[in-house]
Amino acid sequence: MGILGLAKVIADIAPNAVKESEIKHYFGRKVAVDASMSLYQFLIAVRSEGAQLTSIDGETTSHLMGTFYRTIRLIENGIKPVYVFDGKPPNLKSGELDKRAERREQAQKELEKAEEAGDVEQIDKFNRRLVKVTKTHTEECQQLLKLMGIPYIVAPCEAEAQCAALVKAGKVYATATEDMDALTFGSNILLRRMTFSEARKMPIQEIHLNKVLEGLELTRDEFIDLCILLGCDYCDSIKGIGPKRAIDLIKQHHSLEKILENIDTKKYPPPEGWMYKEARQLFLEPDVADPETIELKWTDPDEEGLVKYLCGDKQFNEDRVRNGAKKLAKGRSGTTQGRLDTFFKVLPSTNNTSQKRKSEEKPASAKKAKGGGGRGRRPK
């Protein structure tokens, strides 16, 4: 879920924190990709695009197809991705996981009704709700990334928190995920839509945390409390308090403690045994691996290994796999030089410089025209 309604809050109140860019603008950037979110996207998107693949045993391979081709797209555009997988979920998340299980159970019942009625639209709708990233999906994708020469990390806990830690340590430029809580964990830059398919033609959305805080006029601690009040994965929120009121309350009282002291708790009852302090601490000090101990290394793809792994039982086309491996190798050699702005500060040329250059070029071109005008060839 991430943070409920945060994207709209930022768009409405701090629009300057968001900019849209084409994927090519991230050439030379290292980006931490929320792997579980990406796998979920692939399982949903590939199915809806009508290109669902299965192995000989009938097991879906959409997660592999998505990982393979979307990663190639990133590499071709000069991006160096590192995939970060979820570890063990924090204890605070157990309530959210229980709710998700209940929703899946309900979706299963609705799917059975839709199948009985032959309602294709409803069947597709509830099939989507039943999509779940499994341990098998994760392990297969890790094996694929290894063969592709792409580094991956298994976080001790939440992937978004580990991504944020990598960004803060300067190991990568940004976190790529659809979950807005990457900002709550402190990722300076969040990239949304980075792993979307090219066919969707959606620009990448880049959100800067410092501009979010500036636009909302909040400190980071106040922002974290706002996110908890909006609704996060780690505890319930106060019923009846929507986004606008949540912002007003945070700006007026500056902390959840002060809000609880000043609101009408009969009208806005907080959850029983509300664990907002624990959720806040989780955002402030998440369980992550020390980024300084993590070595990110991109290597050449193993073409034969990829063919062996993806073709045969998994039924990938060998020519396409080999072509993909060659694109990976070519893209890797093309990004070794890196971005110029990591070595130099590029200064824009001034108008005076441009004018001076024009004035120096003018006499030369005029002289050339005067001396050679009569001897020029007539265009054919």
N, C-alpha and C positions, 0 to 999 in steps of 0.2 A: 504494500500500500504506500509506503513512504510517508509523506506528510500530506494530509487531506487538504486539498484546496490551496496549497502554497503557490503553485504555478500561477493560478489566477490572481492571487493576492499580489504577487510580484508584478505581473503584467499590468494590473490596475494602478498600483501605487508607486512601483519603482520600475517603470518601463525602460529607463536608461540602463538598467542592469542587464538587459537582454539585447543581444544582437544576433542577426542571422548571417551565416557565411556559407559559402560553397565548400565542399569537402577538400578541394584542391588547396585552399588557403592554409591547411594544416600540414603542408609538406614539411618533413623534417621533425615533426613533433612526436614525442613519445606520449602515449595516452594509456591510462589504466582503464580497462573495460570491465564493467560489472558482468561477469560471465553468466551467472544464473539468470539475470534479467535478459541478456542476449539470447540465451538458449530458449527461454520462454517465448521471446519475440519470434525466433526462427520456427519454433513448433507451431505457433499461431499463424504467422505470416505465410509461410510456405504452404500450409494447408489451404489458406484462403486464396492463394494465388493459383490453386489448382495443380500444383506440382508436387504433391505428396509422394515421397519415395519410401519404399519398404525394402527390407532385405528378403532373401529367399524364404526365411522363416516367417515373414509377414510383420516383422518388427519395423517400426518407423525409423527412417534415417534422415528425417528432415533436419534434425539438430546438427547432423554432420554436414549436410548439404549447405545449410545456412552458415555454419562456422567456416567451412572451406571457401565458399565463394565470396562471402562478405569480407572475410579477412583478406582475401586476394585483392578485393576492391580497395581496402585500406592501404595495403602495401603498394599497389599501383599508384595511389595518390600520395605516396611518400610518407605515410603515417606508420609509426612503429608501435603496434599495439602490444600490451601485456595484459593477459586475461587474469582476473582475480576471482577465485571461486569462494563461495561461502564455506565457512567451517561449521562448528557446532553452534546452533542458535543460542542466544543468551536466555537464561531462565525467564527473564521478563517477557520474552516473546511467546511463551507457551500459550497465553490467553489468545493472542492473535492467531496462532497456528490452530488452536481448537476451533476458532470461528471459521477459519478457512476450510477445515475438515467438514464442519457442519454445512457450509455453503456448497461444497462439492457433493455431499450426500443428497442435498436438496436438488442440485442440478442433475444428478443421476436419475432421480425420480421423475423430474420434468422431461428429461431426455427420453425415458421409456414411454411417457405419455405421447410425446411428439412423434416417436417412431410408430406407435400404434395408430396415430392419426395420419401418418404419412406427411407431416408438415416439414418440408425440407428446410425452410428458413429457421424454424425453431430447433430442428435437429442440429443445424450448424451452430446456432447460438449456444446451446447447452454443451455441445461438444467442445467449444472453445473454453467454457468455464471448467471443464474437466481436465484441461491440459495441465500437466504437472511435470516439472523437471525432476527426474529420478536420479538415483545414484548411478545407474547404468548410463544414462545420458551424459552425466558429468564425467565419468571415467572414460567413456569413448571419445569425448571431445578433448580430454587431456592427452590421450594417446595421439589423436589427430594433430593437435597443436605441436606436440613434440616432433612428429614427422615433418611438419611444416616449418620447423625452425623458429617457432614463436614461443617466447617465454610465458609461463603462467605461474601463479602463486595460489596456494590454498591458505586462505586467511584463518587465523585461530577462531574467529567468530564471524562478524558481518563483513561481507565483501566491500560494501560502500565505505565502511570505516577504514579498511585497509587501503582502499583507493585514495581516500582523503589524506591518509598519513603519507602516502607516496607523493602526492601533490605538494603537501606542506613541506616535505623534505627536499623538494626540488628534483626528485627522481623522474617525475613525469610532468607533463604540462597541465593535464586536466583529467577529470574523471568522466568517463562516458557511461551514462546510465539514464534510464527514464525515472528512477526514484529520486525525488527531490531531497530526501534526507541525506544525500551526499553533502549538501550545503550545511545541514545541521551538524554533521560530523566535522565540518570545517574545511571541506574542499574549496580552495580559492576559486577554481573554475569548474563549472559543470557543463558538459556537452550532451545535449539530447539529440536523438535521431541519428547518431553517428553510425549505428549498425542497421539502419533501415535500408531496404532494397533501393537500388538506383531507379527502379520503375516507379516508385512512389513520388519521385521528384520533389522531395521535401528538403529545404535547406537545413543545415545544422543550426541548432539553437545554442548559443553560448551565453551562459549566465555567470556573472562575476559576483562573488559573495560580498566583497567590500562595497560594491555599488548597491547591492541589495540592502545592506545595513544602512548605507547612507540614505537611500531612497525611503526606507521605512523609518528612518531616524531612531534606530535601535542599536544597543550594544550587542555583542555576540551572546552574552548571557541572557539578555532580554529576548533575543531572537530565538534561542533554544526554548525558552519558556513559552514563547508564542507558538512554536511548532508543536509543543506538547499540548497546548490549549486547542490548537486546530485539530489535532488527532494524529498520533503516531502509532508505530507497531508495538510499543512497549508498555502502554497503559491506556486506559480509557480516558476520554475527555469529559468535560462538564456539559451535560445535556442542556440544550437551549441557548448555548453561546456559539453564535456563528462567527465567521471570519471578521466581519466589521467590528462587532462588539469585542472580539478577542483582541484585536489591535488597539482599540480604544482603552481597554482595561490594562493592557501591558504598558501603554504609554502613560497612563494615569498613575498606575501603582508600581510598575517596574519589576515586579516579581510575582510568582504564583502564591507565595506566602502572603503577601500584602493583598493580593486579590481575594484570597479566601477570607481574610480579615474584614474585607469591606463589601463583599457582595451579599445579596440576600440568598442565603444557602437553602431556603425553603423554595424559592423560585428557581434557583439554579443549584440543585443539589450536586455536590461533587461525588464521584464514585466512592463507594465504601472501601476504606483502606487504600485510598488513592496513592499509588506509588510513583508520584511525579518526581520526587527527589531522586529515586533510584534511576528513573528514565533520564533525568537531567545529567546525573553522574555518568551514565552510559554514553551520552553524547559528548560529554567533556573529556572523559578518559576511557575510551573504548579499548577492548582487548585486541591489540594489533601486534604484528611482528615488527620489530625495530627496522625501519626502512634502511638504516645504515648497514644492516647485516644482509640485505637483499641485493644480489647481483643480477642485473637484467642483461641477458645476452641473447641476441638474435643470431641465428645460424642459417647456413644454407639448407634448403629443403632436401629431404630424402625422397627423390622421385620414385625409385623402385619400391621403397617402403610404402609410399602413398598408394601406388598402384596395387600392391599386395593387400593393403589394408582396406581400401575403398572399393576395389573391383572384386569380381567373384561373388561371394555371398551377399555383399552389400549392394551389388548391382549398379555401381557407378560406371559411367562410360570411360573406358581407358584413355581414349584420345583426349577427352576433356580433362581428365585428371593430370595427364602428362603436360598438357597445355597450361594448366593451372600451376603446376610445379615450375614450369619455365617462367611464368609471369612472376612467381614468388622470387625466383633467383634473380631475374632482371630487376625487379623492384628493389630487392635488397642491395644490389650493386649500385642502384641509382640514388639511394638515400644515405650511403656511407659518408658523403660529403657534409651532410647536415645543413641546417639553415644558416644563412649568412648572419642573421641577427644574433646568433649565439657567439659569434666571433667579433663582429663589428657593430657599432651603432650607426645605422644608416641615416644620414641627415638629408632632408628634402632640399632640393635645389631652390634657391631664392629667385625672385623675379629679376633682381639686378643681374644675377649670373646669366639668366636666360637672355635678358636684353643685351648684355655685353657680347654673348656668343653670337646673337643674331647680327649685331652691328659689325662684328669681325668677319662674319661669313658673307655679308652683303656685297662689299666691294669685290671680293674674289669671284663670286658668282656673276656679278655684273660684268667684270673684266672678261670672264670666260665667254659670256654671251656675246659681248661686243667683238672679241677677236675671232670667234669661231662661227659666227652666225651664218656667213655666206658659204661656208664649206660643209655645212651639215648635210647629211643625207636626207633625201625626201622619204617620208615613211611609205612603206609598201602597202 
